[in-house]
Amino acid sequence: MFAALIGAILLGYPVSFSIAGVASIFALLGWLTGSFDLSLLGALGQRIFGLLTNDVLIAIPLFVFMGVVLEKSRIAEDLLETMGRLFGRVRGGLGVSVILVGALLAASTGIVGATVVAMGMIALPTMLRNGYNPKLASGVVCTSGTLGQIIPPSTLLIILSDVMSNAYQQAQFAQGKFTIETISVGQIFAAALMPGLLLVGIYILYMLMRAWLIPTDAPAMSESVVKPTAREIFLAVVPPVLLIVAVLGAILGGVATPGEAASVGAVGALLMAGVRMKASPTLMMAGGASLLLLAVLAGLFPVRIQRSDAGLFEWSMAFLFATLTFIGGMALFVSLKRTFTNSILKPTLSSTMVVTAMIFATILTASIFSLVFVGLGGEERITEILKSMPGGPTGALIFCMAIIFVLGFFLDFVEITVILLPLIAPALILMGHDPMWLAVLIAINLQTSFLTPPFGFSLFYLRGAAPKEITTGHIYLGVVPFIVLQIVGVSLIWLVPKVATWLPGIVY
């Protein structure tokens, strides 16, 4: 089934149709050979309904919307230009600024394509003009863009948290436990935060070392480049950082669900876009503060004015809530109007719908694939294969990580996450591997799939946005050192599991 799926994708068929088609063909072949019971397909309706009513997955379109708003409103460009001027006079500093901006955009957008295209169009020409090695420049832009998959919030981590939670519950049932524990999105976000920052540090260290060893590869910018003022740095850096703190803080602090926090991020991105579109900064700040205060007060002082004993306090709080709602609503209305008249809102909604439809179509069809695979006895065979691996649990995990790495050359992270992981994760957890640590290792491995040819999406994004002097060979060769750095990152987290498990242990 996996060989047929990869073959169908290599032939150019759409991924979702390939997944559903291969599953249907093998279900029919299994029925004809007496190895599959077609009545199992009756569970599809329940599976699809469960996916479409999954509270965790609701956050995906909202996070996508937040990222596209920041990209379309050119907030990302302002951040990139300011950071480039700030660090550019240091040898390798321009590359460091690209990595730092990639990390900030990762935490505020979570969309690889938007980040790579933005940096490819703005930073790459600047790096080439300043004498950077085309391979190094291409590699750092591609890799920095992929940080959106490991630094929370990201669509990969949301999907991965749902898959790993189901696998963890399945493993506990297999152990005879009926009072089971679950894994939340917040726990996966907390587990991925420190490893994501570790990768940023590894990239920066590599950039500075290469600039020191080979000065011609990453020279400093000329003295004529004007350093940004404190006000420019504040306006470019502080709003995205506040947005990141609001979204991640709400999730990690247990104040809001992922869907609620994602809606906070979407509204915050809209207000930031409003400021970028020359709306009143005072109104936007007042609107954001009003909505934030409203959320806090509504949690602390729930008001029920319809009660017969509602007194002065209840009516005063109701009036305050109404006032805050009005101020926040006015700011949001002005921001929506500005983004609409500047032709930002419509393409943002279109892009959000396309990305969301692609992700959910893959998840839904993968459910059909996994159902047929399990019905054919594939799950038992995978478990037997992993148990028979030399080296015990460690050997089984190395084998699975190698399979994920190789599949990353041909499949997207969504397909690998929703097709392969439900089949191997329960067995790995049963062998004693910590599910959150395992999720982080897999996430970094899947992040590498954006850099590995022939189907590395980051390579495609940069190829479309790069200037003419950058060849496909430059891009492919440029990412090789960073793929090695990804493997180094996985190895460090493997050797020091506390990097992934420390923060969730503190927060939760």
Buried (B, 14 or more C-beta within 10 A) or exposed (E): BBEBBBEBBEEEBBBBEBBBBBBBBBBEBBBEEEEBEEEBBEEBEEBBEEBEEEEBBBBBBBBBBBBBBBBBBBBBBBBBBBBBBBBBBBBBBBBBBBBBBBBBBBBBBBBBBBBBBBBBBBBBBBBBEBBBBBBBBBBBBBBBBBBBBBBBBBBBBBBBBBBBBBBBBBBBEEEEEEEEEEBBBBBBBBBBBBBBBBBBEBBBEBBBEBBEEEEEBBBBBEEEBEEBEEEBBEBBBEBBEBBBEBBBBBBBEEBBBBBBBBBBBBBBBBBBBBBBBEBEEEBBBBBBBBBBBBBEBBEEEEBEEEEEEBEEEBEEBBEBBEEBBEBBEBBBEBBBBBBEEBEBBEEBEEBBEEBBEBBBBBBBBBBBBBBBBBBBEBBEEBBEBBEEBEEEBEBBBBBBBEBBBEBBBBBBBBBBBBBBBBBBBBBBBBBEBBBBBBBBBBBBBBBBBBBBEEBBBBBBBBBEBBEEEBBEEBBBBBBBBBBEBBBBBBEBBBEEBEBBBBBBEEBB
